[in-house]
Amino acid sequence: MFLDHPQRVLNRDQLLNLTQGRDAELFERSIDLLVSRLRQRLREDAREPAYIKTVRSEGYVLSVPVSIRERHE
């Protein structure tokens, strides 16, 4: 989802809509948990995330440039 929308802030509602097909029981705070797990897999420091940044009161953003070539390799 972040790779499809790099450098764009995705709010919790947008992320919930993108994940609804997997589990209809997701709640708004579940997105925070999923982002936290993704950060752990990326080995990000939660205090200074390098890839997925929190935009306060708005959502999350993938903050690294992604090229089409990189996405399909």
ChimeraX attribute file (.defattr): number of C-alpha atoms within 10 A of each C-alpha:
attribute: neighborCount
match mode: 1-to-1
recipient: residues
	/A:1	11
	/A:2	17
	/A:3	15
	/A:4	11
	/A:5	12
	/A:6	17
	/A:7	17
	/A:8	14
	/A:9	19
	/A:10	20
	/A:11	17
	/A:12	19
	/A:13	13
	/A:14	13
	/A:15	17
	/A:16	20
	/A:17	11
	/A:18	11
	/A:19	14
	/A:20	13
	/A:21	8
	/A:22	8
	/A:23	9
	/A:24	10
	/A:25	8
	/A:26	13
	/A:27	13
	/A:28	12
	/A:29	10
	/A:30	13
	/A:31	19
	/A:32	15
	/A:33	11
	/A:34	11
	/A:35	16
	/A:36	15
	/A:37	13
	/A:38	13
	/A:39	18
	/A:40	12
	/A:41	9
	/A:42	13
	/A:43	12
	/A:44	16
	/A:45	11
	/A:46	12
	/A:47	6
	/A:48	9
	/A:49	14
	/A:50	15
	/A:51	17
	/A:52	23
	/A:53	19
	/A:54	18
	/A:55	12
	/A:56	7
	/A:57	8
	/A:58	11
	/A:59	18
	/A:60	22
	/A:61	20
	/A:62	21
	/A:63	17
	/A:64	13
	/A:65	10
	/A:66	15
	/A:67	10
	/A:68	9
	/A:69	7
	/A:70	8
	/A:71	9
	/A:72	6
	/A:73	5
